[in-house]
Amino acid sequence: MPLPRTRGTALRQQLAELRGPDIPAKALDARALAALAANPGCERRAILDGAGVNKAAVASALGSPSAFGQSQFALTRGNAFEAKVKADGGAELLRLVHDKLDRSAEPPADARVPDLTAAGPQGRTARTELELREAAAHPGAWTLLDHPMLALDVAGSPAFLEPDAVVVHPDGSWTVVEIKSFPLLDGSADPAKVGAAARQAAVYVLALEEVAARLGADGAPAPRVRHRVLLVCPRDFSNLPAASAVDIRKQRAVTARQLARLTRIEDIADALPEGTCFSPELPAEELTAAVESVPATYAPECLSACELAFHCRARSRREGAVTALGRPVRAELGGLTTVEDVLAAARGEAGDPDDPAVAALRRAAALRAEALEAACR
């Protein structure tokens, strides 16, 4: 549901003020969006991403620089591999789509590869939707959209997303294509990397489903967005492309549910103190106060997904929050939110004896005491 024009304009101005004067917004891509959906309770990440704040720059200014991201060598290698896959009008890419996902269709020949050039993300989004509408109106042919632009509403703020490719099949259905530089060894790849790619593709599928719903609102049948995406990677240790079909229905359902749980960005922004700004150019004390004015929900998984993870981890440890031990531990401890509360409950100094978590802690403490006493005999 788009914001009213006046409210949307005011929100964009408010978010620009949060970034700082003359600092351009950092685009919210699918990878960041998937990570945000994995931790929907973190208001800090939601507002910083929604405002387009460069979290890596903020982390460095706070003295806790991030330590993850692709190297320049990996980016160059990935771009070269993608160019190889899409060469000759995407002939090899379409062959892989046909082979892995749609063997019953006619083999791709003379596929349409429309030019999606337009001014700004809004223009590119409109051009992408126009070309998808054009492809739906002329079934029976293959169409390859190279780096289309999609829009997805995230907590009341639009996010512009750019998948590697979207293929329109002869039957009018749509497939998301993800091109990665990690290898397929003997037909399989690193499960963690495949999982991250699947979560990223799920974001693109959700955005495409919104486009399909708009096309179907005109009275024509809505195009089908396939829930099996194509993952294209180098084969073994070569630069030859290989592909695998990945079912992302589970990732799509989880991502949709988590995004729906996100607090609306304007609600978080309205609750901030007057004059709050997250500019990396601010003095360290002011920037720290601004960042700490927004609640964070840290978990160890943040270390591989958020540039501010080291800063949030240090704060979480300083406060003794049990979330620093991981979400499973936090879930088991119920209403005990700090390490001090946990230790007090285990010693019998605090906590409700009828609470299952407290009872388990006291039983564990008693067993530990018995073991130590037996060891000292």
Contacts in CASP RR format, 6 or more apart in sequence:
PFRMAT RR
TARGET T0000
AUTHOR 0000-0000-0000
METHOD contacts of the structure
MODEL  1
MPLPRTRGTALRQQLAELRGPDIPAKALDARALAALAANPGCERRAILDG
AGVNKAAVASALGSPSAFGQSQFALTRGNAFEAKVKADGGAELLRLVHDK
LDRSAEPPADARVPDLTAAGPQGRTARTELELREAAAHPGAWTLLDHPML
ALDVAGSPAFLEPDAVVVHPDGSWTVVEIKSFPLLDGSADPAKVGAAARQ
AAVYVLALEEVAARLGADGAPAPRVRHRVLLVCPRDFSNLPAASAVDIRK
QRAVTARQLARLTRIEDIADALPEGTCFSPELPAEELTAAVESVPATYAP
ECLSACELAFHCRARSRREGAVTALGRPVRAELGGLTTVEDVLAAARGEA
GDPDDPAVAALRRAAALRAEALEAACR
1 153 0 8 1.000
1 156 0 8 1.000
2 153 0 8 1.000
3 11 0 8 1.000
3 156 0 8 1.000
3 266 0 8 1.000
7 266 0 8 1.000
11 157 0 8 1.000
11 265 0 8 1.000
11 266 0 8 1.000
11 269 0 8 1.000
14 266 0 8 1.000
14 269 0 8 1.000
15 25 0 8 1.000
15 50 0 8 1.000
15 51 0 8 1.000
15 52 0 8 1.000
15 157 0 8 1.000
15 265 0 8 1.000
15 269 0 8 1.000
16 25 0 8 1.000
16 51 0 8 1.000
17 275 0 8 1.000
17 277 0 8 1.000
18 47 0 8 1.000
18 51 0 8 1.000
18 53 0 8 1.000
18 269 0 8 1.000
18 272 0 8 1.000
18 276 0 8 1.000
18 277 0 8 1.000
18 278 0 8 1.000
19 25 0 8 1.000
19 51 0 8 1.000
19 52 0 8 1.000
19 53 0 8 1.000
19 277 0 8 1.000
19 278 0 8 1.000
19 279 0 8 1.000
20 277 0 8 1.000
20 278 0 8 1.000
20 279 0 8 1.000
20 281 0 8 1.000
21 279 0 8 1.000
23 54 0 8 1.000
23 279 0 8 1.000
23 281 0 8 1.000
25 51 0 8 1.000
25 52 0 8 1.000
26 52 0 8 1.000
26 53 0 8 1.000
26 54 0 8 1.000
26 55 0 8 1.000
27 52 0 8 1.000
27 121 0 8 1.000
27 160 0 8 1.000
28 36 0 8 1.000
28 49 0 8 1.000
28 50 0 8 1.000
28 52 0 8 1.000
28 154 0 8 1.000
28 159 0 8 1.000
28 160 0 8 1.000
29 161 0 8 1.000
29 162 0 8 1.000
30 161 0 8 1.000
30 162 0 8 1.000
30 163 0 8 1.000
30 200 0 8 1.000
30 201 0 8 1.000
30 203 0 8 1.000
30 204 0 8 1.000
31 196 0 8 1.000
31 200 0 8 1.000
32 49 0 8 1.000
33 49 0 8 1.000
33 152 0 8 1.000
33 154 0 8 1.000
33 159 0 8 1.000
33 161 0 8 1.000
33 203 0 8 1.000
33 259 0 8 1.000
34 196 0 8 1.000
34 199 0 8 1.000
34 200 0 8 1.000
34 202 0 8 1.000
34 203 0 8 1.000
34 255 0 8 1.000
35 45 0 8 1.000
35 305 0 8 1.000
35 306 0 8 1.000
36 42 0 8 1.000
36 45 0 8 1.000
36 46 0 8 1.000
36 49 0 8 1.000
36 154 0 8 1.000
36 262 0 8 1.000
37 199 0 8 1.000
37 203 0 8 1.000
37 254 0 8 1.000
37 255 0 8 1.000
37 258 0 8 1.000
37 259 0 8 1.000
37 262 0 8 1.000
38 199 0 8 1.000
38 258 0 8 1.000
38 301 0 8 1.000
38 305 0 8 1.000
39 45 0 8 1.000
39 297 0 8 1.000
39 299 0 8 1.000
39 301 0 8 1.000
39 302 0 8 1.000
39 305 0 8 1.000
39 306 0 8 1.000
40 46 0 8 1.000
40 258 0 8 1.000
40 259 0 8 1.000
40 261 0 8 1.000
40 262 0 8 1.000
41 261 0 8 1.000
41 262 0 8 1.000
41 263 0 8 1.000
41 297 0 8 1.000
42 295 0 8 1.000
42 296 0 8 1.000
42 297 0 8 1.000
42 298 0 8 1.000
42 302 0 8 1.000
43 263 0 8 1.000
43 268 0 8 1.000
43 294 0 8 1.000
43 295 0 8 1.000
43 296 0 8 1.000
43 297 0 8 1.000
44 291 0 8 1.000
44 294 0 8 1.000
44 295 0 8 1.000
44 296 0 8 1.000
44 297 0 8 1.000
44 308 0 8 1.000
44 312 0 8 1.000
45 55 0 8 1.000
45 296 0 8 1.000
45 306 0 8 1.000
45 308 0 8 1.000
46 155 0 8 1.000
46 262 0 8 1.000
46 263 0 8 1.000
46 265 0 8 1.000
46 268 0 8 1.000
47 265 0 8 1.000
47 268 0 8 1.000
47 269 0 8 1.000
47 272 0 8 1.000
47 294 0 8 1.000
48 55 0 8 1.000
48 58 0 8 1.000
48 278 0 8 1.000
48 294 0 8 1.000
48 308 0 8 1.000
49 55 0 8 1.000
50 154 0 8 1.000
50 155 0 8 1.000
50 157 0 8 1.000
50 159 0 8 1.000
50 265 0 8 1.000
51 265 0 8 1.000
51 269 0 8 1.000
51 278 0 8 1.000
53 278 0 8 1.000
54 280 0 8 1.000
55 66 0 8 1.000
55 306 0 8 1.000
55 307 0 8 1.000
55 308 0 8 1.000
56 65 0 8 1.000
56 66 0 8 1.000
56 307 0 8 1.000
57 280 0 8 1.000
58 278 0 8 1.000
58 280 0 8 1.000
58 287 0 8 1.000
58 291 0 8 1.000
58 307 0 8 1.000
58 308 0 8 1.000
59 65 0 8 1.000
59 66 0 8 1.000
59 307 0 8 1.000
59 308 0 8 1.000
59 310 0 8 1.000
59 311 0 8 1.000
60 66 0 8 1.000
60 280 0 8 1.000
61 280 0 8 1.000
61 281 0 8 1.000
61 282 0 8 1.000
61 284 0 8 1.000
61 287 0 8 1.000
62 284 0 8 1.000
62 287 0 8 1.000
62 288 0 8 1.000
62 291 0 8 1.000
62 308 0 8 1.000
62 311 0 8 1.000
63 284 0 8 1.000
63 311 0 8 1.000
64 308 0 8 1.000
64 310 0 8 1.000
64 311 0 8 1.000
64 314 0 8 1.000
65 310 0 8 1.000
66 306 0 8 1.000
66 307 0 8 1.000
66 308 0 8 1.000
66 309 0 8 1.000
66 310 0 8 1.000
67 310 0 8 1.000
68 303 0 8 1.000
68 304 0 8 1.000
68 307 0 8 1.000
74 181 0 8 1.000
77 181 0 8 1.000
78 179 0 8 1.000
78 180 0 8 1.000
78 181 0 8 1.000
80 239 0 8 1.000
81 179 0 8 1.000
81 181 0 8 1.000
81 234 0 8 1.000
81 239 0 8 1.000
81 241 0 8 1.000
82 164 0 8 1.000
82 179 0 8 1.000
84 92 0 8 1.000
84 239 0 8 1.000
84 241 0 8 1.000
85 92 0 8 1.000
85 93 0 8 1.000
85 179 0 8 1.000
85 232 0 8 1.000
85 241 0 8 1.000
86 92 0 8 1.000
86 93 0 8 1.000
86 146 0 8 1.000
86 165 0 8 1.000
89 111 0 8 1.000
89 113 0 8 1.000
89 144 0 8 1.000
90 111 0 8 1.000
90 113 0 8 1.000
90 144 0 8 1.000
90 146 0 8 1.000
91 108 0 8 1.000
92 241 0 8 1.000
93 144 0 8 1.000
93 165 0 8 1.000
93 167 0 8 1.000
93 177 0 8 1.000
93 232 0 8 1.000
93 241 0 8 1.000
94 108 0 8 1.000
94 111 0 8 1.000
94 142 0 8 1.000
94 144 0 8 1.000
94 167 0 8 1.000
95 107 0 8 1.000
95 108 0 8 1.000
96 230 0 8 1.000
96 232 0 8 1.000
96 241 0 8 1.000
96 243 0 8 1.000
97 108 0 8 1.000
97 167 0 8 1.000
97 169 0 8 1.000
97 175 0 8 1.000
97 177 0 8 1.000
97 230 0 8 1.000
97 243 0 8 1.000
98 105 0 8 1.000
98 107 0 8 1.000
98 108 0 8 1.000
99 243 0 8 1.000
100 230 0 8 1.000
100 243 0 8 1.000
100 244 0 8 1.000
100 245 0 8 1.000
101 169 0 8 1.000
101 175 0 8 1.000
101 226 0 8 1.000
101 228 0 8 1.000
101 230 0 8 1.000
101 245 0 8 1.000
102 169 0 8 1.000
102 170 0 8 1.000
102 171 0 8 1.000
105 169 0 8 1.000
105 170 0 8 1.000
105 171 0 8 1.000
106 140 0 8 1.000
106 170 0 8 1.000
108 142 0 8 1.000
109 142 0 8 1.000
111 141 0 8 1.000
111 142 0 8 1.000
111 143 0 8 1.000
111 144 0 8 1.000
112 135 0 8 1.000
112 141 0 8 1.000
112 142 0 8 1.000
112 143 0 8 1.000
112 144 0 8 1.000
113 143 0 8 1.000
113 144 0 8 1.000
113 146 0 8 1.000
114 131 0 8 1.000
114 134 0 8 1.000
114 143 0 8 1.000
114 145 0 8 1.000
116 124 0 8 1.000
116 127 0 8 1.000
116 128 0 8 1.000
116 131 0 8 1.000
116 145 0 8 1.000
116 146 0 8 1.000
116 147 0 8 1.000
116 148 0 8 1.000
116 149 0 8 1.000
117 124 0 8 1.000
117 127 0 8 1.000
118 124 0 8 1.000
118 126 0 8 1.000
118 127 0 8 1.000
121 149 0 8 1.000
121 151 0 8 1.000
121 160 0 8 1.000
122 151 0 8 1.000
123 149 0 8 1.000
124 148 0 8 1.000
124 149 0 8 1.000
124 160 0 8 1.000
125 149 0 8 1.000
125 150 0 8 1.000
125 151 0 8 1.000
125 160 0 8 1.000
127 149 0 8 1.000
128 145 0 8 1.000
128 148 0 8 1.000
128 149 0 8 1.000
128 150 0 8 1.000
128 211 0 8 1.000
129 211 0 8 1.000
129 214 0 8 1.000
129 215 0 8 1.000
131 143 0 8 1.000
131 145 0 8 1.000
131 148 0 8 1.000
132 145 0 8 1.000
132 148 0 8 1.000
132 166 0 8 1.000
132 168 0 8 1.000
132 174 0 8 1.000
132 211 0 8 1.000
132 215 0 8 1.000
132 223 0 8 1.000
133 215 0 8 1.000
135 141 0 8 1.000
135 143 0 8 1.000
135 168 0 8 1.000
135 172 0 8 1.000
136 168 0 8 1.000
136 172 0 8 1.000
136 215 0 8 1.000
136 220 0 8 1.000
136 223 0 8 1.000
139 170 0 8 1.000
139 171 0 8 1.000
139 172 0 8 1.000
140 170 0 8 1.000
140 171 0 8 1.000
140 172 0 8 1.000
141 170 0 8 1.000
142 167 0 8 1.000
142 168 0 8 1.000
142 169 0 8 1.000
142 170 0 8 1.000
143 167 0 8 1.000
143 168 0 8 1.000
144 165 0 8 1.000
144 166 0 8 1.000
144 167 0 8 1.000
144 168 0 8 1.000
145 165 0 8 1.000
145 166 0 8 1.000
145 167 0 8 1.000
145 168 0 8 1.000
146 165 0 8 1.000
147 162 0 8 1.000
147 163 0 8 1.000
147 164 0 8 1.000
147 165 0 8 1.000
148 162 0 8 1.000
148 163 0 8 1.000
148 165 0 8 1.000
148 166 0 8 1.000
149 160 0 8 1.000
149 161 0 8 1.000
149 162 0 8 1.000
150 160 0 8 1.000
150 161 0 8 1.000
150 162 0 8 1.000
150 163 0 8 1.000
150 204 0 8 1.000
150 207 0 8 1.000
150 208 0 8 1.000
150 211 0 8 1.000
151 158 0 8 1.000
151 159 0 8 1.000
151 160 0 8 1.000
151 161 0 8 1.000
151 207 0 8 1.000
151 210 0 8 1.000
152 158 0 8 1.000
152 159 0 8 1.000
152 161 0 8 1.000
152 203 0 8 1.000
152 206 0 8 1.000
152 207 0 8 1.000
152 210 0 8 1.000
153 159 0 8 1.000
153 210 0 8 1.000
154 259 0 8 1.000
154 262 0 8 1.000
154 265 0 8 1.000
155 259 0 8 1.000
155 262 0 8 1.000
155 263 0 8 1.000
155 264 0 8 1.000
155 265 0 8 1.000
156 264 0 8 1.000
156 265 0 8 1.000
156 266 0 8 1.000
157 265 0 8 1.000
157 266 0 8 1.000
161 203 0 8 1.000
161 204 0 8 1.000
161 207 0 8 1.000
163 176 0 8 1.000
163 177 0 8 1.000
163 178 0 8 1.000
163 201 0 8 1.000
163 204 0 8 1.000
164 177 0 8 1.000
164 178 0 8 1.000
164 179 0 8 1.000
165 176 0 8 1.000
165 177 0 8 1.000
165 179 0 8 1.000
166 174 0 8 1.000
166 175 0 8 1.000
166 176 0 8 1.000
166 177 0 8 1.000
166 204 0 8 1.000
166 208 0 8 1.000
167 174 0 8 1.000
167 175 0 8 1.000
167 177 0 8 1.000
167 230 0 8 1.000
168 174 0 8 1.000
168 223 0 8 1.000
169 175 0 8 1.000
172 223 0 8 1.000
172 224 0 8 1.000
173 223 0 8 1.000
173 224 0 8 1.000
173 225 0 8 1.000
173 226 0 8 1.000
174 208 0 8 1.000
174 212 0 8 1.000
174 223 0 8 1.000
174 224 0 8 1.000
174 225 0 8 1.000
174 226 0 8 1.000
175 226 0 8 1.000
175 228 0 8 1.000
175 229 0 8 1.000
175 230 0 8 1.000
176 201 0 8 1.000
176 204 0 8 1.000
176 205 0 8 1.000
176 208 0 8 1.000
176 226 0 8 1.000
176 229 0 8 1.000
176 230 0 8 1.000
177 229 0 8 1.000
177 230 0 8 1.000
177 232 0 8 1.000
178 197 0 8 1.000
178 200 0 8 1.000
178 201 0 8 1.000
178 229 0 8 1.000
178 230 0 8 1.000
178 231 0 8 1.000
178 232 0 8 1.000
179 232 0 8 1.000
179 233 0 8 1.000
180 193 0 8 1.000
180 197 0 8 1.000
180 231 0 8 1.000
180 232 0 8 1.000
180 233 0 8 1.000
181 233 0 8 1.000
181 234 0 8 1.000
182 189 0 8 1.000
182 190 0 8 1.000
182 193 0 8 1.000
182 233 0 8 1.000
182 234 0 8 1.000
183 189 0 8 1.000
183 233 0 8 1.000
183 234 0 8 1.000
183 235 0 8 1.000
183 236 0 8 1.000
183 237 0 8 1.000
184 233 0 8 1.000
184 234 0 8 1.000
184 235 0 8 1.000
184 236 0 8 1.000
184 242 0 8 1.000
184 244 0 8 1.000
185 236 0 8 1.000
186 236 0 8 1.000
187 235 0 8 1.000
187 242 0 8 1.000
187 244 0 8 1.000
188 244 0 8 1.000
189 231 0 8 1.000
189 233 0 8 1.000
189 244 0 8 1.000
194 231 0 8 1.000
194 246 0 8 1.000
195 251 0 8 1.000
197 231 0 8 1.000
197 246 0 8 1.000
198 229 0 8 1.000
198 231 0 8 1.000
198 246 0 8 1.000
198 248 0 8 1.000
198 251 0 8 1.000
199 248 0 8 1.000
199 251 0 8 1.000
199 255 0 8 1.000
201 229 0 8 1.000
201 231 0 8 1.000
201 246 0 8 1.000
201 248 0 8 1.000
201 251 0 8 1.000
202 248 0 8 1.000
202 251 0 8 1.000
202 252 0 8 1.000
202 254 0 8 1.000
202 255 0 8 1.000
203 255 0 8 1.000
204 229 0 8 1.000
205 225 0 8 1.000
205 227 0 8 1.000
205 229 0 8 1.000
205 248 0 8 1.000
205 252 0 8 1.000
206 252 0 8 1.000
206 255 0 8 1.000
206 256 0 8 1.000
206 259 0 8 1.000
208 225 0 8 1.000
209 225 0 8 1.000
212 222 0 8 1.000
212 223 0 8 1.000
212 224 0 8 1.000
212 225 0 8 1.000
213 222 0 8 1.000
215 222 0 8 1.000
215 223 0 8 1.000
216 222 0 8 1.000
216 223 0 8 1.000
227 247 0 8 1.000
227 248 0 8 1.000
227 249 0 8 1.000
227 252 0 8 1.000
228 245 0 8 1.000
228 246 0 8 1.000
228 247 0 8 1.000
228 248 0 8 1.000
229 245 0 8 1.000
229 246 0 8 1.000
229 248 0 8 1.000
230 243 0 8 1.000
230 244 0 8 1.000
230 245 0 8 1.000
230 246 0 8 1.000
231 243 0 8 1.000
231 244 0 8 1.000
231 245 0 8 1.000
231 246 0 8 1.000
232 241 0 8 1.000
232 242 0 8 1.000
232 243 0 8 1.000
233 241 0 8 1.000
233 242 0 8 1.000
233 243 0 8 1.000
233 244 0 8 1.000
234 240 0 8 1.000
234 241 0 8 1.000
234 242 0 8 1.000
235 241 0 8 1.000
235 242 0 8 1.000
268 294 0 8 1.000
272 293 0 8 1.000
272 294 0 8 1.000
273 293 0 8 1.000
276 290 0 8 1.000
276 293 0 8 1.000
277 286 0 8 1.000
277 290 0 8 1.000
278 287 0 8 1.000
278 290 0 8 1.000
278 291 0 8 1.000
279 287 0 8 1.000
280 287 0 8 1.000
282 290 0 8 1.000
291 308 0 8 1.000
291 311 0 8 1.000
292 315 0 8 1.000
296 308 0 8 1.000
296 312 0 8 1.000
296 315 0 8 1.000
296 316 0 8 1.000
297 323 0 8 1.000
298 309 0 8 1.000
298 312 0 8 1.000
298 313 0 8 1.000
298 315 0 8 1.000
298 316 0 8 1.000
298 321 0 8 1.000
298 323 0 8 1.000
298 324 0 8 1.000
299 323 0 8 1.000
299 326 0 8 1.000
299 327 0 8 1.000
299 330 0 8 1.000
300 313 0 8 1.000
300 324 0 8 1.000
300 325 0 8 1.000
300 326 0 8 1.000
301 326 0 8 1.000
301 327 0 8 1.000
302 308 0 8 1.000
302 309 0 8 1.000
302 312 0 8 1.000
302 313 0 8 1.000
303 309 0 8 1.000
303 310 0 8 1.000
303 313 0 8 1.000
306 312 0 8 1.000
313 324 0 8 1.000
316 323 0 8 1.000
316 324 0 8 1.000
317 324 0 8 1.000
319 338 0 8 1.000
320 338 0 8 1.000
320 339 0 8 1.000
320 340 0 8 1.000
321 337 0 8 1.000
321 338 0 8 1.000
321 339 0 8 1.000
322 329 0 8 1.000
322 330 0 8 1.000
322 333 0 8 1.000
322 336 0 8 1.000
322 337 0 8 1.000
322 338 0 8 1.000
322 339 0 8 1.000
322 342 0 8 1.000
323 330 0 8 1.000
332 357 0 8 1.000
333 342 0 8 1.000
333 357 0 8 1.000
334 355 0 8 1.000
334 357 0 8 1.000
335 341 0 8 1.000
335 355 0 8 1.000
335 357 0 8 1.000
336 342 0 8 1.000
336 345 0 8 1.000
336 351 0 8 1.000
336 357 0 8 1.000
336 358 0 8 1.000
336 361 0 8 1.000
341 350 0 8 1.000
341 351 0 8 1.000
342 361 0 8 1.000
344 350 0 8 1.000
344 351 0 8 1.000
345 351 0 8 1.000
345 355 0 8 1.000
345 357 0 8 1.000
345 358 0 8 1.000
345 361 0 8 1.000
345 362 0 8 1.000
346 361 0 8 1.000
346 362 0 8 1.000
346 364 0 8 1.000
346 365 0 8 1.000
347 365 0 8 1.000
348 362 0 8 1.000
351 358 0 8 1.000
352 358 0 8 1.000
353 359 0 8 1.000
353 362 0 8 1.000
END
